[in-house]
Amino acid sequence: MRPFTLHYTVPHEPEDRTVAYRFDASRQLNVLPDGRPAVADRAVLRASGTTTSTAGSQTHFDD
């Protein structure tokens, strides 16, 4: 028997997206193709939206 909530779910189909930045492991931040930090580009920030994290919230007062 299928759980009740699964009767109403819609399969997620992947969207085609172009990511305007990449993660630079040596600098530990996202960078634009020209090497600038991604946070320097307002258009990238607007398109990316916001995220929240609770990681470490039990040990760090500033999370």
Distance bins in CASP14 RR format, pairs under 12 A and 6 or more apart:
PFRMAT RR
TARGET T0000
AUTHOR 0000-0000-0000
RMODE 2
METHOD distances of the structure
MODEL  1
1 7 0 0 0 0 0 1 0 0 0 0 0
2 8 0 0 0 0 0 1 0 0 0 0 0
2 9 0 0 0 0 0 1 0 0 0 0 0
3 9 0 0 0 0 1 0 0 0 0 0 0
17 47 0 0 0 0 1 0 0 0 0 0 0
17 48 0 0 0 0 0 1 0 0 0 0 0
18 33 0 0 0 0 0 1 0 0 0 0 0
18 44 0 0 0 0 0 1 0 0 0 0 0
18 47 0 0 0 0 0 1 0 0 0 0 0
19 30 0 0 0 0 1 0 0 0 0 0 0
19 31 0 0 0 0 0 1 0 0 0 0 0
19 32 0 0 0 0 0 1 0 0 0 0 0
19 33 0 0 0 0 0 1 0 0 0 0 0
19 38 0 0 0 0 1 0 0 0 0 0 0
19 44 0 0 0 0 1 0 0 0 0 0 0
19 47 0 0 0 0 1 0 0 0 0 0 0
19 48 0 0 0 0 1 0 0 0 0 0 0
20 30 0 0 0 0 1 0 0 0 0 0 0
20 31 0 0 0 0 0 1 0 0 0 0 0
20 32 1 0 0 1 0 0 0 0 0 0 0
20 33 1 0 0 1 0 0 0 0 0 0 0
20 34 0 0 0 0 0 1 0 0 0 0 0
20 35 0 0 0 0 0 1 0 0 0 0 0
20 36 0 0 0 0 0 1 0 0 0 0 0
20 38 1 0 0 1 0 0 0 0 0 0 0
20 40 0 0 0 0 0 1 0 0 0 0 0
20 41 1 0 0 1 0 0 0 0 0 0 0
20 42 0 0 0 0 0 1 0 0 0 0 0
20 43 1 0 0 1 0 0 0 0 0 0 0
20 44 1 0 1 0 0 0 0 0 0 0 0
20 45 0 0 0 0 0 1 0 0 0 0 0
20 46 0 0 0 0 0 1 0 0 0 0 0
20 47 1 0 0 1 0 0 0 0 0 0 0
20 48 0 0 0 0 1 0 0 0 0 0 0
21 27 0 0 0 0 0 1 0 0 0 0 0
21 29 0 0 0 0 1 0 0 0 0 0 0
21 30 1 0 1 0 0 0 0 0 0 0 0
21 31 1 0 0 1 0 0 0 0 0 0 0
21 32 1 0 1 0 0 0 0 0 0 0 0
21 33 1 0 0 1 0 0 0 0 0 0 0
21 34 0 0 0 0 0 1 0 0 0 0 0
21 35 0 0 0 0 1 0 0 0 0 0 0
21 36 0 0 0 0 1 0 0 0 0 0 0
21 37 0 0 0 0 1 0 0 0 0 0 0
21 38 1 1 0 0 0 0 0 0 0 0 0
21 39 0 0 0 0 1 0 0 0 0 0 0
21 40 0 0 0 0 0 1 0 0 0 0 0
21 41 1 0 0 1 0 0 0 0 0 0 0
21 43 0 0 0 0 0 1 0 0 0 0 0
21 44 1 0 0 1 0 0 0 0 0 0 0
21 45 0 0 0 0 0 1 0 0 0 0 0
21 47 0 0 0 0 0 1 0 0 0 0 0
21 48 0 0 0 0 1 0 0 0 0 0 0
22 29 0 0 0 0 0 1 0 0 0 0 0
22 30 1 0 0 1 0 0 0 0 0 0 0
22 31 1 0 0 1 0 0 0 0 0 0 0
22 32 0 0 0 0 1 0 0 0 0 0 0
22 33 1 0 0 1 0 0 0 0 0 0 0
22 34 0 0 0 0 0 1 0 0 0 0 0
22 35 0 0 0 0 1 0 0 0 0 0 0
22 36 0 0 0 0 0 1 0 0 0 0 0
22 37 0 0 0 0 0 1 0 0 0 0 0
22 38 0 0 0 0 1 0 0 0 0 0 0
22 44 0 0 0 0 0 1 0 0 0 0 0
23 29 1 0 0 1 0 0 0 0 0 0 0
23 30 1 0 1 0 0 0 0 0 0 0 0
23 31 1 0 0 1 0 0 0 0 0 0 0
23 32 0 0 0 0 0 1 0 0 0 0 0
23 37 0 0 0 0 0 1 0 0 0 0 0
23 38 0 0 0 0 1 0 0 0 0 0 0
24 30 1 0 0 1 0 0 0 0 0 0 0
24 31 1 0 1 0 0 0 0 0 0 0 0
24 32 0 0 0 0 0 1 0 0 0 0 0
24 33 0 0 0 0 0 1 0 0 0 0 0
24 35 1 0 0 1 0 0 0 0 0 0 0
24 36 0 0 0 0 0 1 0 0 0 0 0
24 37 0 0 0 0 1 0 0 0 0 0 0
24 38 0 0 0 0 1 0 0 0 0 0 0
25 31 0 0 0 0 0 1 0 0 0 0 0
26 35 0 0 0 0 0 1 0 0 0 0 0
27 35 0 0 0 0 1 0 0 0 0 0 0
27 36 0 0 0 0 0 1 0 0 0 0 0
27 37 0 0 0 0 1 0 0 0 0 0 0
27 38 0 0 0 0 0 1 0 0 0 0 0
27 39 0 0 0 0 0 1 0 0 0 0 0
28 37 0 0 0 0 0 1 0 0 0 0 0
29 35 0 0 0 0 0 1 0 0 0 0 0
29 36 0 0 0 0 0 1 0 0 0 0 0
29 37 1 0 1 0 0 0 0 0 0 0 0
29 38 1 0 0 1 0 0 0 0 0 0 0
29 39 1 0 0 1 0 0 0 0 0 0 0
29 40 0 0 0 0 0 1 0 0 0 0 0
30 36 0 0 0 0 0 1 0 0 0 0 0
30 37 1 0 0 1 0 0 0 0 0 0 0
30 38 1 1 0 0 0 0 0 0 0 0 0
30 39 1 0 0 1 0 0 0 0 0 0 0
30 40 0 0 0 0 0 1 0 0 0 0 0
30 41 0 0 0 0 0 1 0 0 0 0 0
30 44 0 0 0 0 1 0 0 0 0 0 0
30 45 0 0 0 0 0 1 0 0 0 0 0
30 48 0 0 0 0 1 0 0 0 0 0 0
31 37 1 0 1 0 0 0 0 0 0 0 0
31 38 1 0 0 1 0 0 0 0 0 0 0
31 39 0 0 0 0 1 0 0 0 0 0 0
31 40 0 0 0 0 1 0 0 0 0 0 0
31 41 0 0 0 0 0 1 0 0 0 0 0
31 44 0 0 0 0 0 1 0 0 0 0 0
32 38 1 0 1 0 0 0 0 0 0 0 0
32 39 0 0 0 0 1 0 0 0 0 0 0
32 40 1 0 0 1 0 0 0 0 0 0 0
32 41 1 0 1 0 0 0 0 0 0 0 0
32 42 0 0 0 0 0 1 0 0 0 0 0
32 43 0 0 0 0 0 1 0 0 0 0 0
32 44 1 0 0 1 0 0 0 0 0 0 0
32 45 0 0 0 0 0 1 0 0 0 0 0
33 41 0 0 0 0 0 1 0 0 0 0 0
33 44 0 0 0 0 0 1 0 0 0 0 0
34 40 0 0 0 0 1 0 0 0 0 0 0
34 41 0 0 0 0 1 0 0 0 0 0 0
35 41 0 0 0 0 0 1 0 0 0 0 0
36 44 0 0 0 0 0 1 0 0 0 0 0
37 44 0 0 0 0 1 0 0 0 0 0 0
37 45 0 0 0 0 0 1 0 0 0 0 0
38 44 1 0 1 0 0 0 0 0 0 0 0
38 45 1 0 0 1 0 0 0 0 0 0 0
38 46 0 0 0 0 0 1 0 0 0 0 0
38 47 0 0 0 0 0 1 0 0 0 0 0
38 48 0 0 0 0 1 0 0 0 0 0 0
39 45 1 0 0 1 0 0 0 0 0 0 0
39 48 0 0 0 0 1 0 0 0 0 0 0
41 47 0 0 0 0 1 0 0 0 0 0 0
41 48 0 0 0 0 1 0 0 0 0 0 0
42 48 0 0 0 0 0 1 0 0 0 0 0
42 49 0 0 0 0 0 1 0 0 0 0 0
43 49 0 0 0 0 0 1 0 0 0 0 0
45 51 0 0 0 0 0 1 0 0 0 0 0
52 63 0 0 0 0 1 0 0 0 0 0 0
53 60 0 0 0 0 0 1 0 0 0 0 0
53 62 0 0 0 0 0 1 0 0 0 0 0
53 63 1 0 0 1 0 0 0 0 0 0 0
54 60 0 0 0 0 0 1 0 0 0 0 0
54 63 1 0 0 1 0 0 0 0 0 0 0
55 63 1 0 0 1 0 0 0 0 0 0 0
56 62 0 0 0 0 0 1 0 0 0 0 0
56 63 1 0 1 0 0 0 0 0 0 0 0
57 63 1 0 1 0 0 0 0 0 0 0 0
END
